[in-house]
């Protein structure tokens, strides 16, 4: 099973119509500094987020996520993170992204239900850590292998969140696009946690995890 880094997964999401934060991957502290400088120039200042690129949960709790604005802080965080190990594997890259102004968070996941032998989309109005303990608030949206999730189930899920009609329509569109993105690379699983509604009314994939079956990797 091939596990993609966040920056690789976000490239797949962007190719399938998702908005993602502006950012760049870096393998050295100098590259991280250059990426942060570029983002700051575009936004006329502001914080950036630096994240280790490693397949692990709870990155923030182990010091793998940091916000910074000052150049010295950005360099220090990047240097520290690139010296980390996750298990026996060294961290070889960090992702430097713009900080997003978040209004609300959502959890969105595509997976293969082995018992049903069909894809399923799991959706919850609330992202972040601890989603496993909030099973009562999640919705399972069945999918047809070829045609994707049932339109009525998608609309119902989006309408349940108390959003404006315009935002509910954009959320429903994101749920549909998740299936398209997963199918485009024959993903075994694709999780966006969180999918955020920004304060300026856009849905943005703030983080993602993708696994692809080994046999599909060669084809993509």
C-alpha positions in Angstrom: 0.0 0.0 0.0 1.5 3.4 -1.1 0.9 6.2 1.4 1.3 9.7 -0.1 2.6 12.7 1.7 0.3 15.6 2.3 1.8 17.8 -0.4 1.4 14.9 -2.9 -2.2 14.3 -1.9 -3.0 18.0 -2.2 -1.7 18.1 -5.7 -4.2 15.3 -6.6 -7.0 17.2 -4.9 -6.1 20.4 -6.8 -6.0 18.6 -10.1 -9.6 17.5 -9.3 -11.0 20.9 -8.5 -10.3 21.3 -4.8 -9.0 24.6 -3.5 -5.8 24.0 -1.4 -3.7 26.5 0.6 -0.9 28.2 -1.3 2.4 26.6 -0.2 5.6 24.8 -1.2 7.4 21.7 0.0 11.0 22.2 1.4 13.8 19.8 2.2 16.1 22.3 3.8 15.7 25.2 6.1 16.8 27.6 3.4 14.1 26.3 1.1 11.5 26.7 3.9 12.7 30.3 4.4 12.4 31.0 0.6 8.8 29.5 0.5 7.8 31.6 3.5 9.2 34.7 2.0 7.3 34.1 -1.2 4.0 33.6 0.6 4.6 36.7 2.8 5.3 38.8 -0.3 2.0 37.7 -1.9 0.0 38.4 1.3 2.0 41.4 2.5 3.1 39.7 5.6 1.2 37.2 7.8 1.9 33.9 9.5 2.7 30.6 7.7 2.3 27.1 9.0 5.1 24.6 8.8 4.2 20.9 8.8 6.4 17.8 8.8 5.7 15.5 5.8 5.3 12.1 7.5 2.6 9.5 7.6 1.5 9.9 11.2 -1.5 11.2 13.1 -1.3 13.8 15.8 1.6 15.8 14.2 0.9 18.8 16.3 1.3 16.8 19.6 4.8 15.8 18.6 5.9 19.2 17.5 5.3 18.5 13.8 3.1 21.6 13.2 4.1 25.2 14.0 2.9 28.7 13.1 5.5 31.4 12.6 5.9 34.9 11.2 9.5 36.0 11.9 12.2 34.6 9.7 14.3 33.4 12.6 11.3 31.4 13.9 10.6 29.9 10.5 14.2 28.8 10.2 14.3 27.3 13.7 11.1 25.3 13.2 12.2 24.0 9.8 15.6 23.0 11.2 14.1 21.3 14.2 11.5 19.4 12.1 14.0 18.2 9.5 16.0 16.6 12.3 13.0 14.7 13.6 12.4 10.9 13.2 9.0 9.2 13.1 9.7 5.8 14.4 12.9 4.9 12.5 12.2 7.1 9.5 13.7 10.6 9.2 11.6 13.6 8.3 12.9 14.5 4.8 10.5 17.4 4.0 8.3 20.0 5.5 5.3 21.8 3.9 5.2 25.6 4.2 1.7 27.0 3.7 -0.3 30.2 4.1 -2.3 30.4 7.4 -6.0 30.1 6.6 -8.7 32.1 8.3 -11.1 29.3 9.3 -14.8 29.8 9.9 -15.9 26.1 10.2 -14.3 22.6 9.9 -15.6 19.4 8.3 -14.4 15.8 8.1 -14.6 14.1 4.7 -13.3 10.7 3.9 -13.5 8.1 1.1 -12.8 4.5 1.8 -13.5 1.0 0.4 -16.1 -0.9 2.5 -14.8 -4.4 2.2 -17.9 -6.0 3.6 -20.1 -4.2 1.0 -17.5 -4.4 -1.7 -18.2 -0.8 -2.6 -16.9 2.7 -1.9 -18.3 4.8 0.9 -17.9 8.4 1.9 -17.9 9.4 5.6 -18.9 12.9 6.4 -19.1 14.9 9.6 -19.8 18.5 10.5 -16.7 19.0 12.5 -13.1 18.1 11.7 -9.8 17.8 13.6 -8.7 15.2 16.0 -11.0 12.9 17.9 -13.3 12.2 14.9 -13.2 8.5 15.8 -15.0 9.2 19.1 -17.7 11.2 17.4 -19.2 8.4 15.4 -22.7 9.4 16.3 -22.3 12.6 14.4 -21.0 11.1 11.2 -22.9 10.2 8.0 -22.1 7.3 5.8 -22.9 8.0 2.1 -23.0 4.9 -0.1 -21.4 5.2 -3.5 -21.9 3.4 -6.8 -18.6 2.2 -8.1 -19.0 4.0 -11.4 -21.3 6.9 -10.7 -20.3 8.0 -7.2 -22.4 9.0 -4.2 -26.1 9.2 -4.3 -27.1 12.8 -5.1 -30.0 12.9 -2.6 -27.7 11.6 0.2 -25.1 14.2 -0.6 -27.6 17.0 -0.6 -29.1 15.8 2.7 -25.7 15.7 4.3 -24.7 19.2 3.2 -28.1 20.6 4.2 -27.8 19.2 7.7 -25.0 21.5 8.7 -27.0 24.7 9.0 -25.1 26.5 6.2 -26.5 29.1 3.8 -27.9 27.6 0.6 -24.9 28.8 -1.4 -22.4 27.3 1.1 -24.4 24.0 1.3 -24.2 23.7 -2.5 -20.4 24.2 -2.4 -20.1 21.6 0.3 -22.2 19.1 -1.7 -19.9 19.8 -4.6 -16.9 19.0 -2.5 -18.4 15.7 -1.4 -18.9 14.8 -5.1 -15.4 15.9 -6.0 -13.9 13.7 -3.3 -15.2 10.6 -5.1 -13.8 11.9 -8.4 -10.4 12.6 -6.9 -10.2 9.1 -5.3 -11.2 7.4 -8.4 -8.7 9.3 -10.5 -5.8 7.5 -8.8 -7.7 4.4 -7.7 -7.2 5.4 -4.1 -7.9 2.9 -1.3 -8.6 5.7 1.0 -8.7 9.5 0.8 -9.3 11.6 3.9 -9.6 15.4 4.1 -9.4 16.4 7.7 -10.2 19.2 8.0 -12.1 20.5 5.0 -12.5 24.1 6.0 -15.0 26.8 5.2 -12.9 30.0 5.2 -14.0 33.4 6.5 -14.3 34.6 2.9 -16.6 31.7 2.0 -14.4 29.2 0.2 -14.1 25.4 0.9 -10.4 24.5 1.2 -8.7 21.2 1.8 -6.4 22.1 4.7 -5.0 18.6 5.2 -5.3 15.2 3.5 -4.1 11.6 3.6 -4.2 9.2 0.6 -3.4 5.6 0.3 -3.2 3.8 -3.1 -3.0 0.1 -3.8 0.5 -1.0 -4.9 -0.9 -2.3 -8.2 -2.3 1.1 -9.0 0.8 3.1 -8.3 2.5 2.1 -11.6 -0.6 3.3 -13.6 -0.5 6.7 -11.9 
